[in-house]
Amino acid sequence: MRIARLLPVIVLAFCSCKNDSTDYTKWENYAGTKDGMRYSSLDQVDTANVANLQEVWRFSTHDKDTLGRSQIQCNPIVVNGILYGVSPASKLFALDAATGKPRWIFDPAGKDPDNGGQKQGSFNICRGVTYWTDGSDSRIFYNVGKKIMAIEAGTGKLIRSFGHNGWIDLSEHLGRDAGPSPYVVGTTPGIIYKELLIVGSRVSETADAAPGDIRAYDVRSGSLRWTFHTIPHPGEKGYETWPDKEAWKKLGGANCWAGMSLDEQRRIVYVPTGSIAGDFYGGIRQGTNLFANSIIALDALTGSYLWHYQTVHHDLWDRDLPANPNLVTVEVNGKKIAALAQITKQGTIFLLDRTNGKPVFEIKEMPVSTKGLPGEEPWPTQPVPTLPEPFARQYFTAADIFSTDEAGKADLAEKFGKIRYHEQFDPPSKEGSWIFPGFDGGGEWGGAAVDPESSVLYVFSSELPWSLTMTDIPVQSAPAGERLYNRYCAACHRPDLRGDGASFPSLVNIAERLTPAVIKGLIRQGRNRMPSFASLPPGEIEALVAYITHKQDKEPASDPHDRAPGDSGSILDQVPYMMTGYNQFLDKNGYPGIRPPWGTLNAVNLSTGKRLWTVPVGEYPELTRKGIPVTGTEGYGGPVVTKGGLVFIAASRDKKIRAFDKRSGKQLWQADLPAAGFATPATYMVQGVQYIVIACGGGKIGTVSGDEYVAFALKK
C-alpha cells in the first residue's frame, strides 16, 4: 500500500487541454462520463420531436418500504445494451436496456451459504455503480453499506477472489483507531483509473466520526493500493496548518461522499470533500480545517497531492461540497482554459483552472462575523466567487416572507423575528441564524450538467430557509438515555422527538409502531439518511431505546463493560452544545415561507460567468389553481443536457419528468412518474433508438416511496 505524498504539479501539467477521447454517446459511468459532465451527444430526440416521447418500458424491483420511506437515488449506467441499476433494498440488477426485461438480479440480503449463512450486506443509499473491464473480465462494483461488492457483469455472481470473499470493507484500513464498528459506508460510486477503483465514503456527522480518507483498491484483488489522508498526518501536506498536532488521531469527516471526476489524460482525480465532524461546533477543531470543504487534485495512479482549493474555512454550517465537479474547457478573454466547475450548497460555482487550482475569475476572501459560541473560533473570512454568478438567491430578509393568506404571513413574520442572525456565514448561536439557500442547497448531490459545445452549466436549485439554533447539552446529571439521545439523535429528530415529519420522522409514540428489537436493529444498522450506530455498546443502546420509548424509569443499570456517557474520554465529551433540529421555515400548510420560486433549473455560461435563465421546476397544482404562478418545489436529483438541444430533469416532488429547451429554458415536454424521481436521468442509444430512463424512488421530503425505473423513447 502507498500513502499519498506531495508530487509537483508540473509532472502532470504538460498534457493537451482537451480530452478528445471522451465518448459522449455512451452512459457507462456515473454522471455519464468520468469528467462528470452529465452530457450526451445523442440528438435523435430534439426540440422538434421531444413532445412525441412516450413511456416504452417500466421495471419494478418490488422492494419499496413505504413505512421506512425507502428511496432510489441511482443514476444507472448502460454498457453493451445492458442497464445496471440498484433497487431501494440495494439489489443490483441487469436489464435489457431496450425492453427493461431483467437478465439477472443480485440480492445482497440473501444468506450467503459460503459464509456461514450470514447476510451479505446491510443497506444504505446507493447512487450508482462502477463498471470495469479488460476485455475478457467485466465487473460491476457497488456499495452495500460498508461493503463494496464485486459482481460479474455477465452473470450477477459475486466474485469470490475479490477482497474478503467478494467484497472490501470500508471500515478497515482507516490509518488510526476509529473505535469499534466505525460508521464508514459508500453512497456514491467510485471511479476507475486503469486497474484502480478510487473511492470516498460517508461517515458519521458527530464529532467522533471516522476519518474520511480517499482510497484506491486493486480492481482484481481488492487490495489497498494507496490512501490520501484528508486530515493530514505528520509530515504530510497541510499538517502544518493544524494548531492541534494530534487532530488526525481524534477527528473525522473531511470525506468525499459526493463522488469524484477524472481527467484521464492528465492522470488527475478531483475530489470534493465535506466538513470536519461534528457539523456545527468547531471549538475542538480550530484552524481552517484542511482538507475539509476542499476540491483536492490527486495523482490518480499514486494518490499524491497536486493542489487544493478550500471553498469554506472552518465550516460551521454543514457546507459539504455536494456533487462531483464538471471538467470543462472554457474560453475567457480569448484564451481556452481546461477548467473545473464545482457547485456548492450555497448556490455558487467555483470555477478553477484544473491544472493548477487557480481561479478563472476572481474569488474574494470576504470578512465575516467571528461572534461564535464560547470556545469557538470562527474563521474571519470566507471565499466568495465574483463570477460565475450565483444560481440561487443569496439572502433571505423579512421582505421575502410569503404565505397564501395574511394570517399565515403574520405567523411567519413572528417566527422570522425570533431568529437573530441573517448573514450567510453568521456563526451558529443560541439566538439562531438562517441557513439559506438551505441545508440541502442550492446545489445538491444530483450535480450539474455542462454542454461542452457552449460551456453552459445547468443545475437544479432548492431555495428554502432553514434555521440553525444551538443550545447547551444537558448536564451530566441527566439520565444516560437522555444524554445519549441529545448526543446522537436530537439534531435530526429534535430534542422533543418530533422530527420534521418529512426527512426526519417523529419518534413520538414509536413504541406503538415498532418493537424494541426493531428499534435496536435500526440503531445498529441505520436506514436511508440515518447512519448506523453499531459502535454503541449494548448498554448504551438499551438506555437509548428506553428513553425514546418513554421507559426511562426502567432504564437498565450500566454495564461495567460499557462506557459511561460524559465519563468516557470520548471527544464527544468536549462538545458542550447541540443544535435544536433541522428546522425548515414553513407556513401552517407546509409550504415554504419564502416567496417563490422554491425549486429552479438554472443555466450559467461558464465562459462569461453570466446566468442566462432561471425557470421553476415542479408545481403545487392547488396553488396554481389559486392563481399563484408555478412555484417550483424542493427537490433532489440532477439534469442531463443533450446535443439535441434539451435538458432532462425530474427532481421535483410532484412526480414528473420534464424536458426544457437548453437555450431558452422553455418547457417542451413532461410525463407523469409512479413516484418522485429523486435521481439523475440517463440517456443512451440501443439498436438505433435513444432512450431516457429515470429511477422513481420517492421517499424523501414526505413523498410516497417507489421502486420502479421508467424509460421513454419516441413514438414509432
Residue pairs with C-beta under 8 A, 6 or more apart in sequence:
1 173
1 223
1 224
1 225
1 226
1 227
2 225
2 226
2 227
2 302
2 303
3 226
3 227
3 229
3 233
3 303
4 214
4 226
4 227
4 228
4 229
4 236
4 298
4 299
4 302
4 303
4 304
4 305
5 236
5 302
5 304
5 305
6 236
6 237
6 304
6 305
7 299
7 302
7 304
7 305
7 306
9 297
9 306
9 307
9 355
9 356
11 299
12 266
12 267
12 268
12 299
12 306
12 355
13 266
13 355
13 356
15 265
15 266
16 265
17 329
17 336
17 337
17 338
18 329
18 338
19 35
19 263
19 264
19 265
19 327
21 264
21 265
22 33
22 34
22 35
22 37
23 33
24 32
24 33
24 37
24 39
24 40
24 41
24 452
24 643
25 40
25 41
25 42
25 685
26 32
26 33
26 78
26 79
26 684
27 40
27 76
27 77
27 78
27 682
27 683
27 684
28 77
28 78
28 79
28 131
29 77
29 130
29 131
29 191
30 75
30 77
30 127
30 128
30 129
30 130
30 188
30 189
30 191
30 259
30 324
31 37
31 38
31 75
31 259
31 261
31 324
31 447
31 638
31 680
32 38
32 39
32 40
32 640
32 682
33 39
34 191
34 192
34 261
34 262
34 264
35 261
35 262
35 263
35 326
35 327
35 328
36 259
36 261
36 323
36 324
36 325
36 326
36 327
36 447
37 326
37 327
37 328
37 449
37 450
37 452
38 326
38 447
38 448
38 449
38 450
38 638
38 639
38 640
38 641
38 680
39 449
39 450
39 451
39 452
39 640
39 641
39 642
40 640
40 641
40 642
40 643
40 683
40 684
41 642
41 643
42 642
42 643
42 644
42 683
42 684
42 685
42 690
43 642
43 643
43 644
43 645
44 644
44 685
44 689
44 690
44 714
45 53
45 642
45 644
45 646
45 683
45 690
45 692
45 713
45 714
46 644
46 645
46 646
47 644
47 645
47 646
47 661
47 668
49 714
50 644
50 646
50 659
50 668
50 669
51 668
51 669
52 714
52 715
53 659
53 669
53 671
53 692
53 712
53 713
53 714
53 715
54 671
54 712
54 713
54 714
54 715
55 671
55 710
55 711
55 712
56 691
56 711
56 712
56 713
57 99
57 100
57 710
57 711
58 100
58 674
58 708
58 709
58 710
58 711
59 93
59 95
59 100
59 101
59 102
59 708
59 709
60 707
60 708
61 87
61 88
61 89
61 91
61 93
61 105
61 707
61 708
62 707
63 70
63 87
63 88
63 89
63 91
63 707
64 70
64 88
64 697
64 699
64 705
64 706
64 707
65 88
65 89
65 705
66 704
66 705
68 527
68 528
68 705
69 505
69 528
69 699
69 700
69 705
70 88
70 89
70 528
70 697
70 699
70 705
70 707
71 88
71 125
71 528
71 678
71 697
71 698
71 699
71 700
71 705
72 86
72 87
72 88
72 678
72 679
72 695
72 696
72 697
72 706
72 707
72 709
73 125
73 126
73 127
73 445
73 636
73 637
73 678
73 679
73 695
73 697
74 85
74 86
74 126
74 127
74 128
74 129
74 679
74 695
74 697
75 127
75 128
75 638
75 679
75 680
75 681
75 682
75 695
76 83
76 84
76 85
76 128
76 129
76 682
76 693
76 695
76 709
77 83
77 84
77 128
77 129
77 131
77 682
78 84
78 97
78 682
78 684
78 686
79 131
79 138
79 153
81 96
81 97
81 98
81 686
81 687
82 94
82 95
82 96
82 97
82 103
82 153
83 94
83 95
83 96
83 97
83 100
83 682
83 684
83 693
83 709
84 92
84 93
84 94
84 95
84 129
84 131
84 140
84 153
85 92
85 93
85 95
85 129
85 695
85 709
86 92
86 93
86 126
86 128
86 129
86 142
87 93
87 707
88 697
88 699
88 705
88 707
89 107
89 109
89 123
90 108
90 109
90 121
90 123
90 124
90 126
90 144
90 145
91 105
91 106
91 107
91 108
91 109
92 105
92 106
92 108
92 129
92 140
92 142
92 149
92 151
92 156
93 102
93 103
93 104
93 105
93 106
93 156
94 102
94 103
94 104
94 105
94 153
94 156
95 101
95 102
95 103
95 709
96 102
96 103
97 684
97 686
97 691
97 693
97 711
98 686
98 687
98 689
98 691
100 709
100 711
103 156
104 155
104 156
105 156
106 151
106 156
106 157
106 158
108 119
108 120
108 121
108 144
108 147
108 149
109 119
109 120
109 121
109 123
110 119
110 120
111 117
111 118
111 119
111 120
112 118
112 119
112 120
114 160
114 165
115 165
120 144
120 147
120 149
120 158
120 166
120 167
121 144
121 145
121 147
121 149
121 167
122 144
122 145
122 146
122 525
122 526
122 532
123 144
123 145
123 525
123 527
124 143
124 144
124 145
124 185
124 186
124 187
124 202
124 526
124 527
124 528
125 187
125 528
125 529
126 142
126 143
126 144
126 186
126 187
126 189
127 187
127 188
127 189
127 259
127 445
127 679
128 142
128 188
128 189
129 140
129 141
129 142
129 189
130 140
130 141
130 142
130 189
130 190
130 191
130 192
130 197
131 138
131 139
131 140
131 141
131 153
131 192
132 138
132 139
132 141
132 192
132 195
132 197
132 219
133 139
133 153
134 195
137 220
138 152
138 153
138 154
139 150
139 151
139 152
139 153
139 159
139 162
139 219
140 150
140 151
140 152
140 153
141 148
141 149
141 150
141 151
141 189
141 190
141 197
141 219
142 148
142 149
142 151
142 189
143 149
143 185
143 186
143 187
143 188
143 189
144 167
145 185
145 186
145 525
145 532
146 169
146 170
146 171
146 183
146 184
146 185
146 186
147 167
147 168
147 169
147 170
147 186
148 163
148 167
148 168
148 170
148 186
148 190
148 197
148 199
148 217
149 158
149 166
149 167
150 158
150 159
150 162
150 163
150 166
150 167
150 219
150 222
151 157
151 158
151 159
152 158
152 159
158 165
158 166
158 167
159 166
160 166
161 220
161 221
162 168
162 220
162 221
162 222
163 169
163 217
163 221
163 222
164 222
167 222
168 217
168 222
170 184
170 185
170 186
170 199
170 201
171 178
171 181
171 182
171 183
171 184
171 210
173 215
173 224
173 227
174 182
174 184
174 210
174 211
174 213
175 211
175 213
175 227
175 229
175 233
176 211
176 248
176 249
178 184
178 210
178 211
178 252
179 208
179 210
179 535
180 534
180 535
181 532
181 534
181 535
182 203
182 204
182 210
182 535
183 203
183 204
183 209
183 210
183 526
183 531
183 532
183 533
183 534
183 535
184 201
184 202
184 203
184 210
185 201
185 202
185 526
185 531
185 532
186 199
186 200
186 201
186 202
187 202
187 257
188 200
188 257
188 258
188 259
188 324
188 445
189 259
190 197
190 198
190 199
190 200
190 260
191 197
191 198
191 259
191 260
191 261
191 262
191 269
192 198
192 219
193 216
193 262
193 264
193 267
193 269
193 300
193 301
194 301
195 218
195 219
195 220
196 216
196 217
196 218
196 219
196 225
196 300
196 301
197 216
197 217
197 218
197 219
198 214
198 215
198 216
198 260
198 262
198 269
198 300
199 214
199 215
199 216
199 217
200 212
200 214
200 255
200 256
200 257
200 258
200 259
200 260
200 271
201 212
201 213
201 255
201 256
201 257
202 255
202 257
202 531
203 209
203 210
203 211
203 212
203 252
203 253
203 255
203 277
204 210
204 252
204 277
204 531
205 253
205 277
205 278
205 279
205 318
205 491
205 531
206 277
206 278
206 487
206 488
206 572
207 251
207 252
207 277
207 278
207 281
207 284
207 571
207 572
207 574
207 575
208 252
208 277
208 570
208 571
208 572
209 251
209 252
209 253
209 277
209 278
210 252
211 229
211 230
211 231
211 248
211 252
211 253
211 254
211 255
212 230
212 231
212 252
212 253
212 254
212 255
212 256
212 273
212 274
213 227
213 228
213 229
213 230
213 255
214 227
214 228
214 230
214 256
214 271
214 296
214 298
214 303
215 224
215 226
215 227
215 228
216 224
216 225
216 226
216 227
216 300
216 303
217 223
217 224
217 225
218 224
218 225
225 303
226 302
226 303
227 303
228 271
228 296
228 298
228 303
228 305
229 236
229 248
230 254
230 255
230 256
230 273
230 291
230 292
230 296
231 242
231 247
231 248
231 251
231 252
231 253
231 254
231 276
231 291
231 292
232 238
232 239
232 242
232 248
232 290
232 291
233 239
233 248
234 245
234 248
236 305
237 305
238 290
238 291
238 308
239 245
239 248
241 287
241 288
241 290
242 248
242 287
242 290
243 286
243 287
244 285
244 286
244 287
247 285
250 571
251 276
251 277
251 284
251 285
251 571
252 276
252 277
253 274
253 275
253 276
253 277
253 292
254 273
254 274
254 275
254 276
254 289
254 291
254 292
254 293
254 294
255 273
255 274
256 271
256 272
256 273
256 274
257 274
257 320
258 272
258 274
258 320
258 321
258 322
258 323
258 324
258 445
258 447
259 272
259 323
259 324
259 445
259 447
260 269
260 270
260 271
260 272
260 324
261 269
261 270
261 324
261 325
261 326
261 327
261 340
262 268
262 269
262 270
262 300
263 269
263 270
263 327
263 338
263 354
264 300
266 354
266 355
267 299
267 300
267 301
268 297
268 298
268 299
268 300
268 306
268 354
269 297
269 298
269 299
269 300
270 295
270 296
270 297
270 324
270 325
270 327
270 340
270 354
271 295
271 296
271 297
271 298
272 294
272 295
272 296
272 321
272 322
272 323
272 324
272 325
272 342
273 291
273 292
273 293
273 294
273 295
273 296
273 320
273 321
274 292
274 293
274 320
274 321
275 289
275 292
275 293
275 312
275 315
275 318
275 319
275 320
276 282
276 285
276 289
276 292
276 315
278 575
279 315
279 316
279 317
279 318
279 491
279 579
280 316
280 317
280 318
280 428
280 468
280 470
280 577
280 579
281 316
281 373
281 375
281 376
281 428
281 470
281 575
281 576
281 577
282 289
282 314
282 315
282 316
282 372
282 376
282 377
282 378
283 373
283 375
283 376
283 377
283 574
283 575
283 576
284 571
284 574
284 575
285 314
286 314
286 377
287 314
288 310
288 313
288 314
288 379
289 313
289 314
289 315
290 308
290 310
291 308
291 310
292 310
292 315
293 310
293 311
293 312
293 313
293 315
293 319
293 320
293 321
294 308
294 309
294 310
294 311
294 321
295 308
295 309
295 311
295 321
295 325
295 340
295 342
295 350
295 352
295 357
296 305
296 307
296 308
297 305
297 306
297 307
297 308
297 354
297 357
298 304
298 305
298 306
299 306
307 356
307 357
308 357
309 350
309 352
309 357
309 359
310 383
311 319
311 321
311 342
311 344
311 350
311 383
312 319
312 382
312 383
313 379
313 381
313 382
313 383
314 377
314 378
314 379
316 372
316 376
316 378
316 427
316 428
317 425
317 428
317 435
317 468
318 345
318 435
318 439
319 344
319 345
319 346
320 345
321 342
321 344
322 343
322 344
322 345
322 441
322 442
322 443
322 444
322 445
322 447
323 343
323 443
323 444
323 445
323 446
323 447
323 448
323 638
324 447
325 340
325 341
325 342
325 343
326 340
326 341
326 342
326 447
326 448
326 449
326 450
326 457
327 338
327 339
327 340
327 354
328 339
328 340
328 341
328 450
328 452
328 455
328 457
328 606
329 336
329 337
329 338
329 339
329 452
329 455
330 336
330 337
330 339
330 351
330 360
330 455
330 606
330 607
331 337
331 455
331 607
332 360
332 361
332 607
337 353
337 360
338 353
338 354
338 355
339 351
339 352
339 353
339 354
339 360
339 606
340 351
340 352
340 353
340 354
341 349
341 350
341 351
341 388
341 448
341 450
341 457
341 606
342 349
342 350
342 351
342 352
343 349
343 391
343 442
343 443
343 447
343 448
343 457
343 459
344 350
344 442
344 443
345 437
345 438
345 439
345 440
345 441
345 442
345 443
345 444
346 390
346 392
346 394
346 424
346 437
346 442
347 390
347 391
347 392
347 393
347 394
347 437
347 441
347 442
347 443
347 461
347 463
348 384
348 385
348 388
348 390
348 391
348 442
349 385
349 388
349 390
349 391
349 457
349 604
349 606
350 359
350 363
350 383
350 385
351 359
351 360
351 361
351 385
351 387
351 388
351 606
351 609
352 358
352 359
352 360
353 359
353 360
359 385
361 385
361 386
361 387
361 388
361 609
362 385
362 386
362 387
363 383
363 384
363 385
363 386
364 383
364 384
364 386
365 381
365 382
365 383
365 384
366 381
366 382
366 383
366 384
367 380
367 381
368 378
368 379
368 380
368 381
368 382
368 423
368 425
368 426
369 378
369 421
369 423
369 425
369 426
369 427
370 377
370 378
370 379
370 380
370 427
371 378
371 426
371 427
371 429
372 378
372 427
372 428
372 429
373 427
373 428
373 429
373 430
373 470
373 577
375 576
376 427
378 427
382 425
386 609
387 608
387 609
387 610
388 457
388 604
388 605
388 606
388 609
388 610
388 611
389 604
389 609
389 610
389 611
390 611
391 442
391 443
391 459
391 461
391 600
391 602
391 604
391 611
391 614
392 437
392 441
392 442
392 443
392 461
392 463
392 600
392 602
393 436
393 437
393 463
394 424
394 436
394 437
395 422
395 424
395 436
396 422
396 434
396 436
396 465
396 594
397 422
398 413
398 416
400 594
400 595
401 409
401 412
401 413
401 416
401 593
401 594
401 595
402 409
402 412
402 592
402 593
402 594
402 595
402 596
403 409
403 411
403 412
403 587
403 591
403 593
404 587
404 589
404 591
404 623
404 626
404 628
408 587
408 588
408 589
411 587
411 588
412 585
412 587
412 593
415 585
415 593
416 585
416 593
418 432
419 431
419 432
419 433
419 434
419 467
419 469
420 429
420 431
420 432
420 433
421 429
421 431
421 432
421 433
421 434
422 433
422 434
423 433
424 436
426 433
426 434
427 433
428 468
428 469
428 470
428 577
428 579
429 469
429 470
430 469
430 470
430 471
431 469
432 467
432 468
432 469
433 467
433 468
433 469
434 465
434 466
434 467
434 468
434 585
435 465
435 466
435 467
435 468
436 463
436 464
436 465
436 466
437 461
437 462
437 463
437 464
438 462
438 463
438 464
438 465
438 466
438 584
439 466
439 582
440 462
440 464
440 634
440 636
441 461
441 462
442 461
442 462
442 463
443 459
443 460
443 461
444 460
444 462
444 636
445 636
445 638
446 460
446 636
446 637
446 638
446 639
446 651
446 679
446 680
447 459
447 638
447 680
448 457
448 458
448 459
448 638
448 639
449 457
449 458
449 459
449 638
449 639
449 640
449 641
449 647
450 456
450 457
450 458
450 606
450 641
451 458
451 641
451 662
453 643
454 605
455 605
455 606
455 607
456 603
456 604
456 605
456 606
456 612
456 641
456 662
457 603
457 604
457 605
457 606
458 601
458 602
458 603
458 604
458 639
458 641
458 647
458 662
459 601
459 602
459 604
459 638
459 639
460 599
460 600
460 601
460 602
460 617
460 635
460 637
460 638
460 639
460 649
460 651
461 599
461 600
461 601
461 602
462 598
462 599
462 634
462 635
462 636
463 592
463 594
463 597
463 598
463 599
463 600
464 584
464 585
464 592
464 594
464 598
464 634
465 584
465 585
465 592
465 593
465 594
466 582
466 583
466 584
466 585
467 583
467 585
468 579
468 583
469 579
469 580
469 583
470 577
470 578
470 579
470 580
471 495
471 577
471 578
471 579
471 580
472 576
472 577
472 578
473 483
473 486
473 487
473 575
473 576
473 577
473 578
474 482
474 483
474 486
476 483
476 565
476 566
476 567
478 486
479 543
479 547
479 552
479 555
480 540
480 543
480 555
480 558
480 564
480 565
481 543
481 544
481 545
481 546
481 547
481 548
481 552
481 555
482 547
482 552
483 565
483 566
484 536
484 540
484 543
484 544
484 547
484 565
485 544
485 547
485 548
486 495
486 578
487 565
487 572
487 578
488 533
488 536
488 544
489 507
489 544
489 548
490 578
490 579
490 580
490 581
491 578
491 579
491 581
491 582
492 499
492 504
492 529
492 530
492 581
492 582
493 499
493 504
493 505
493 506
493 507
493 581
494 500
494 504
494 580
494 581
495 578
495 580
495 581
497 506
497 507
497 508
497 510
497 548
498 506
498 507
498 508
499 505
499 506
499 507
499 581
500 581
500 582
500 583
500 584
501 702
502 700
502 701
502 702
503 529
503 582
503 700
503 701
503 702
504 529
504 581
504 582
507 548
510 519
510 548
510 549
511 549
511 550
511 551
514 522
516 545
516 549
519 545
519 548
519 549
520 541
520 545
522 530
523 532
523 533
523 536
523 541
523 544
523 545
524 532
524 533
524 534
524 536
524 541
525 532
525 534
526 532
526 533
528 699
533 541
536 544
537 559
537 561
537 562
537 563
538 559
538 562
539 556
539 558
539 559
539 561
539 562
540 562
540 563
540 565
542 555
542 556
543 555
543 556
546 552
546 554
546 555
546 556
547 555
558 564
563 570
566 573
567 573
584 592
585 592
585 593
585 594
586 592
586 593
587 593
591 620
591 623
592 598
592 634
596 616
596 628
596 629
596 630
596 631
596 632
597 614
597 616
597 630
597 631
597 632
598 616
598 618
598 631
598 632
598 633
598 634
599 616
599 617
599 618
599 631
599 632
599 633
599 634
599 635
599 651
599 652
600 614
600 615
600 616
600 617
600 632
601 614
601 615
601 617
601 639
601 647
601 649
601 660
601 665
602 611
602 613
602 614
603 611
603 612
603 613
603 614
603 662
603 665
604 610
604 611
604 612
605 611
605 612
612 665
613 664
613 665
614 665
615 660
615 665
615 666
615 667
616 629
616 630
616 631
616 632
617 632
617 633
617 635
617 649
617 651
617 652
617 658
618 631
618 632
618 633
618 635
618 651
618 652
618 653
618 654
618 656
619 630
619 631
619 632
619 633
619 652
619 654
620 631
620 633
620 654
621 654
623 631
624 630
632 652
633 652
633 653
633 654
634 653
634 701
635 651
635 652
635 653
635 676
635 678
636 651
636 678
636 679
636 700
636 701
637 649
637 650
637 651
637 677
637 678
637 679
637 680
638 649
638 651
638 680
639 647
639 648
639 649
639 651
639 680
639 681
640 647
640 648
640 649
640 680
640 681
640 682
640 683
640 692
641 647
641 662
642 648
642 662
642 683
645 661
645 662
645 663
646 659
646 660
646 661
646 662
646 668
647 659
647 660
647 661
647 662
648 657
648 658
648 659
648 681
648 683
648 692
649 657
649 658
649 660
649 681
650 656
650 657
650 658
650 673
650 676
650 677
650 678
650 679
650 681
650 694
650 696
651 677
651 678
652 658
652 676
653 676
653 701
653 703
654 676
655 672
655 673
655 674
655 675
655 676
655 677
655 696
655 698
655 703
656 670
656 671
656 672
656 673
656 677
657 670
657 671
657 673
657 677
657 681
657 692
657 694
657 710
657 712
658 667
658 669
658 670
659 667
659 668
659 669
659 670
660 666
660 667
660 668
661 667
661 668
671 712
673 694
673 696
673 706
673 710
674 696
674 706
674 708
674 710
675 696
675 697
675 698
675 699
675 703
675 704
675 705
675 706
675 707
675 708
676 696
676 697
676 698
676 699
676 700
676 703
676 704
676 706
677 694
677 695
677 696
677 697
678 697
678 698
678 699
678 700
678 703
679 694
679 695
679 696
679 697
681 692
681 693
681 694
682 692
682 693
682 694
683 690
683 691
683 692
683 693
684 690
684 691
684 693
685 691
689 713
689 714
690 713
690 714
691 711
691 712
691 713
692 711
692 712
692 713
693 709
693 710
693 711
693 712
694 709
694 710
695 708
695 709
696 706
696 707
696 708
696 709
696 710
697 705
697 706
697 707
698 704
698 705
698 706
699 705
699 706
